[in-house]
Structures are given as structure tokens and as C-alpha cells.
Amino acid sequence: MPQLDPTPWFLILVFSWLVFLVIVPSKVLAHNFPNEPTSHTKQKPQTESWNWPWH
């Protein structure tokens, strides 16, 4: 049963985990957003109660 021979598959497993643990996180952490969200005001907007005509 050649699929149970761990020789080629173990190296594939090791290199794939190496890519996932070393290369991918550095690329994800280096990502920056082109439009950073900024808040224009720190105050809450004033809300008024509605006068319903049927009430």
C-alpha cells in the first residue's frame, strides 16, 4: 500500500505547516487598509421624540 508510506507525505506536511505558520501570518499582519475608519465627532446626535398624530 504505497499511500501508507510516510516518506514523501511527511515532508509535504512539514513544508505546508511551515508556510502556514511563518509566511502567511507575516503577510496578513503586514496588510494595511487603504481607508482607515475615523470618527468625525465624539458626541452622540441629539434625538427628539416624535409627535404621532394618532396618539
Rosetta blueprint (number, residue, H / E / L):
1 M L
2 P H
3 Q H
4 L H
5 D L
6 P H
7 T H
8 P H
9 W H
10 F H
11 L H
12 I H
13 L H
14 V H
15 F H
16 S H
17 W H
18 L H
19 V H
20 F H
21 L H
22 V H
23 I H
24 V H
25 P H
26 S H
27 K H
28 V H
29 L H
30 A L
31 H L
32 N L
33 F L
34 P L
35 N L
36 E L
37 P L
38 T L
39 S L
40 H L
41 T L
42 K L
43 Q L
44 K L
45 P L
46 Q L
47 T L
48 E L
49 S L
50 W L
51 N L
52 W L
53 P L
54 W L
55 H L
